[in-house]
Structures are given as structure tokens and as C-alpha cells.
């Protein structure tokens, strides 16, 4: 499964990492550390709240 990661520079120092699909957020001193932390927190989140992928019918206008 591929998920997104959005990185922003933290005001103090380091980086904030955000996953928009789950809403998980974390930080680290480097982009690499932020990504590792985001992977860990997102895995823990998905253990409790798995994403449900639904096939959307082409005949449905609005859900």
C-alpha cells in the first residue's frame, strides 16, 4: 500500500511529517528521521483503524 507524506520545515528546527490519508503527524530532526517516525506511527494507526478501500460504481453520482 502506498500512502502520501507531506513534509514541512518546523519553526524551531527539523521537519514535520504528515500523512493526509490517516491524519498521522510526527516530527524529526531530518527528513529521513521524520519519514521513519511517520512510517512507525502510521503503521500503529492502521493496526487500530485499517483503511477500507471501496470500489466505486460508475453508476453512482454522489456518495
C-alpha contacts under 8 A as a table, 3 or more apart, distances in Angstrom:
res1	aa1	res2	aa2	distance
3	X	19	X	7.19
3	X	21	X	6.90
4	X	19	X	5.63
4	X	20	X	6.64
4	X	21	X	7.12
5	X	17	X	6.41
5	X	18	X	5.62
5	X	19	X	4.94
5	X	20	X	7.32
5	X	35	X	7.69
6	X	17	X	5.59
6	X	18	X	5.06
6	X	19	X	6.39
6	X	20	X	7.76
7	X	15	X	6.43
7	X	16	X	5.62
7	X	17	X	4.61
7	X	18	X	6.49
7	X	31	X	7.49
8	X	15	X	5.59
8	X	16	X	5.32
8	X	17	X	6.72
9	X	13	X	7.10
9	X	14	X	6.10
9	X	15	X	4.47
9	X	16	X	6.23
10	X	13	X	5.27
10	X	14	X	5.43
10	X	15	X	4.84
10	X	16	X	5.76
13	X	29	X	6.84
14	X	27	X	7.21
14	X	28	X	5.63
14	X	29	X	3.96
14	X	30	X	5.65
14	X	31	X	7.69
15	X	27	X	5.52
15	X	28	X	5.53
15	X	29	X	6.11
15	X	30	X	6.26
15	X	31	X	6.21
15	X	34	X	6.42
16	X	25	X	7.13
16	X	26	X	5.80
16	X	27	X	4.28
16	X	28	X	6.71
16	X	34	X	6.63
17	X	25	X	5.62
17	X	26	X	5.34
17	X	27	X	5.70
17	X	34	X	5.77
17	X	35	X	6.66
17	X	38	X	6.38
18	X	23	X	6.78
18	X	24	X	5.85
18	X	25	X	4.43
18	X	26	X	6.67
18	X	38	X	7.25
19	X	22	X	5.85
19	X	23	X	5.43
19	X	24	X	5.34
19	X	25	X	6.43
19	X	38	X	7.53
19	X	42	X	7.75
20	X	23	X	5.01
20	X	24	X	7.28
22	X	42	X	7.25
22	X	45	X	7.69
24	X	38	X	7.26
24	X	41	X	6.84
24	X	42	X	6.10
24	X	45	X	7.63
25	X	38	X	6.66
25	X	41	X	7.86
26	X	34	X	6.65
26	X	37	X	6.39
26	X	38	X	5.82
26	X	41	X	7.66
27	X	33	X	7.74
27	X	34	X	4.99
27	X	37	X	7.03
27	X	38	X	7.74
28	X	31	X	6.90
28	X	32	X	7.92
28	X	33	X	5.11
28	X	34	X	4.27
28	X	37	X	7.28
29	X	33	X	6.40
29	X	34	X	7.00
30	X	33	X	5.15
30	X	34	X	6.12
31	X	34	X	5.01
31	X	35	X	6.06
32	X	35	X	5.12
32	X	36	X	6.22
33	X	36	X	5.10
33	X	37	X	6.14
34	X	37	X	5.12
34	X	38	X	6.04
35	X	38	X	4.94
35	X	39	X	6.11
36	X	39	X	5.17
36	X	40	X	6.34
37	X	40	X	5.14
37	X	41	X	6.21
38	X	41	X	5.24
38	X	42	X	5.86
39	X	42	X	5.21
39	X	43	X	6.04
40	X	43	X	5.24
40	X	44	X	6.34
41	X	44	X	5.12
41	X	45	X	6.13
42	X	45	X	4.92
42	X	46	X	6.08
43	X	46	X	5.15
43	X	47	X	6.27
44	X	47	X	5.21
44	X	48	X	6.84
45	X	48	X	5.44
45	X	49	X	5.94
45	X	50	X	7.72
46	X	49	X	4.78
46	X	50	X	4.58
46	X	51	X	6.88
47	X	50	X	6.10
56	X	60	X	7.39
57	X	60	X	5.59
58	X	61	X	7.74
60	X	63	X	7.18
